Amino acid sequence: MNKNIKRRDFLRGMGTLTAAGLVSRGFKSARADSHTAPRHLFVIGALGGANILDSFMPLARDASAEAPGITSFAPSLIETVKGVDLRCVAPLTSEIAGPPPYSADFAQRTFLERHGADTAVMTLDHSSVNHGVGQRRAMNGGGTFQGRNLLEAVAAKYGDGMPLAAVNMMAGEFSQAGIDPALPEFARQVNVADARFFSLGAHGSLGLPLPVEDQTLARARAARDTLEQVSPFSTSFAHVQNRQRYLQLRERALQLEASGLAQKTSLVALPGFPAPAELPRISELLPNIATDTFEAQAALAYLLVKNGGSCAVGISPSDALSAEAGGTAKEPGAIRNPALAFDSSHNTHRIGQHVMWSRILRVSDALITLLKETEEPGFPGSSLWDHSLIYVATEFGRTRGRPVGFTRFGTGHFQNNGAVMISPLLRGGRVYGGLDTSTGLTYGFDRQSGAPVVGSTMAEKDVFSVVCQAMNVAFDGRTDVPTIVR
Amino acid sequence: MRTSMIAKTITCAALMVACGDNTKSPEEHLDRTELRWRRHHAVMADLGRALELSPEEVCRDADGKSCATIGPVRVTEYLQAHRGVLPENAEAVCAQLQGTAQCDDGAYLSERSPKGVHVFALGGNEPFLGTYTPLANPGLTTPLALDRVALLACGERARQDQEGSPKVFTEIDLSLPDVSSETAGLKETVRDLYKRLLARDATDVEVAILLAIADGPEELSAVEAVRLVCFAIATTTEAVYQ
């Protein structure tokens, strides 16, 4: 290799080659096949019920006599990608044109072209059609691992010594912590509401209009610590548990401040906070981080993992209406996040699903690209992506019926669905399970062979188990699926 | 007679429930297993009252953004702050979303919506970001967010008192470039801050601990000293819990 070429440029070039399909995947030799290798988990909450039939398991209208009355697409709207045994929905350009106009500028096909080989779809039946319950179970596998959620489970294994091992920026009940009292303190998830201003909560004094010297502030904090030992309040409530926990939390918070993460994760211009060196590249891939909280979450997730701050991060779009800001080729006011996110399907199923899948996949693509371009510290020749997994979590699917001949219709909550996972740690490029074309219902597969089995179903704990298996996180009752994990 | 006794017993029992059990000693009253976290609205209100700052003045971080306030959020304000709409596009986007020729601007969600960059860390919910459930307990960023809020509020009071007629730091000459624990008025300031921030008298030990902040190796102006003393008191667990 030309020594004048920086490793970063080389990695970027490799990412481009991979995207173009010229090489199957970069850094195969260093694939995380060792149990001591690091792992990074990214959970993306597809809020509101992401229906697998509207992305990588679409049903063609001519697939069966019953298909026209089911959520199905004209055969011309179903696309395939060479070398990948997954299908997808073509851009529904005329349907999203409005009024009101919607923004769905990232094609599912593009995602499969770039990451299809790493994309595995696993059918499942959710256990609830209640948003909150479904979201919690998507995160904790129905409580299969002592009530830990996936972020906490991975953080407990890989997060010791990290200032923020598990970070949860997700909306709704995806944001809820697990309930395992035995979880180590360092693995407890830290919630972040607005990624754009995370830095402000990671440093107690940086960038204040009236600056304070570090040494001086340290003296004031030391005085505060002494007060905590001698004040009448401290004496009276010395053993109160939540006060004790707060004092420990304050010590850990000072470690977070000292870690310098605040200075490495500032996404928007904040006085006193330097812009991270990675920001120009991040902004190329995620151009709306200053105005779109979901893009900002993805950017922060990358920076947290890249800087060794976290090993498990959850992000999600919110359920609030979001429109394009203008200033780009996109039409100002075009809806990029419908109100209720995927749950907008109650009124406009196809548009809601299509726009939200585009949004989820576009941000996932950007995150994967960044991870591919970044070398894994301590593992020369491998990228962060080689050790990562993205799990698109959702609470349930959508009802299958629709009025024949209509493209604009509404759907309800439904248990039957499928989960999307993307990782070089998985044997991707295929669906695990199958689709009954006469009902639109998915069915499961044989765990040993991976072969579809009509009439069988997979559950939330199976998805939870596969993620943990890929992450090398062991727990009693894990239902391994050796055929999915490499 | 019997009826009267029963009535008296019921009355006494009701009073004990209503007013507390006076048979307990003060020590027994303090035998609590849990304290209540004082969240953003309590923190901001108390800081404002103690330091005689209006809700708008108490805390502005990151180039003037509110730290944590409660109030109405207008449609155009919401679009800019939470939905990434540029100010110049806000009216047009508002009108487009409403399906009207002109934006009918007004309260978007509620007259009492939490808003600010530290709301969530200080125990509030962020409905505009889909975070409907606030933290059950302080999170890892809570202590640092509180540090910033206290430094900003105390600093704002010190700045205003230095530049105008002092309201809170009246006992000390705020123009002094270097102070020590012996500086006239610093001790009185500490005692006054305890009354303002924690509603009690400081003990002599507490006063001594805080005065020592001014005796460090580097120079400390009067403004810096009162700000840091104020910060230290306002971020103790006594201020965080009740």
Interface residues (C-beta under 8 A of the other chain):
Chain A: L47 P99 P100 L164 A171 G172 E173 S175 Q176 V190 N191 V192 A193 D194 F197 F198 L200 G201 A202 H203 G204 S205 G207 L208 P209 L210 V212 E213 Q215 T216 L217 R219 A220 R221 A223 R224 T226 L227 E228 V230 S231 P232 F233 S234 S236 F237 V240 Q241 N242 R243 R245 Y246 L247 L249 R250 R252 A253 L254 L256 E257 A269 L270 P271 N288 A290 T291 D292 T293 S316 P317 S318 D319 A320 L321 S322 A323 A325 G326 G327 P332 G333
Chain B: L30 R32 T33 E34 L35 W37 D61 A62 D63 K65 L79 H82 R83 G84 V85 L86 N89 A92 V93 Q96 L97 G99 V117 H118 V119 F120 A121 E126 F128 L129 G130 T131 Y132 T133 L135 N137 P138 G139 L140 T141 T142 P143 L144 A145 D147 R148 L151 L152 G155 A158 R159 L198 R200 T203 V205 E206 I209 L210 A212 I213 G216 P217 E218 L220 E224 R227 L228 V229 F231 A232 I233 T235 T236 T237 E238 V240 Y241
